[in-house]
Amino acid sequence: MKELSGKRENAVFNKGGDRMSSWKNHFQTLLSADHPIDPNIHINIVFDIHPEISTDTFSQSEGDKVINAMEPGKAPGLDKLTLTLWKLPEVRKVFKF
């Protein structure tokens, strides 16, 4: 493991509170505002981080499209509902799609 991680043979690994202190110092240094910002570096915005998300009611065809795009056999999401359950007419009626 030491060879793969690039640690020397005589490296000391921190434990307990020392480990937490080391991580705290590492991230404070890494994220510190004390580092000057290079004005020559330009960051291209790849996507909008504040997209306009529609909260309008979705249509029957939109609901069908999403359900048909789901892959069977996948783990359920945070709602714990499986694809089999989402395809039941009773469930679709409750969610009106």
NORUR-V673581 format. One record per backbone hydrogen bond with DSSP energy under -1.0 kcal/mol. NH is the residue of the N-H (numbers start at 0). CO is the residue of the C=O. Records with the same first field share a line. If there is no record, write none. Layout:
NH = CO, CO
This chain:
4 = 0
6 = 1
10 = 7
17 = 14
19 = 15
20 = 16
21 = 17
22 = 18
23 = 19
24 = 20
25 = 21
26 = 22
27 = 23
28 = 24
29 = 25
30 = 26
40 = 37
62 = 58
63 = 59
64 = 60
65 = 61
66 = 62
67 = 63
68 = 64
73 = 70
79 = 76
85 = 81
86 = 82
87 = 84
91 = 87
92 = 88
93 = 89
94 = 90
96 = 91
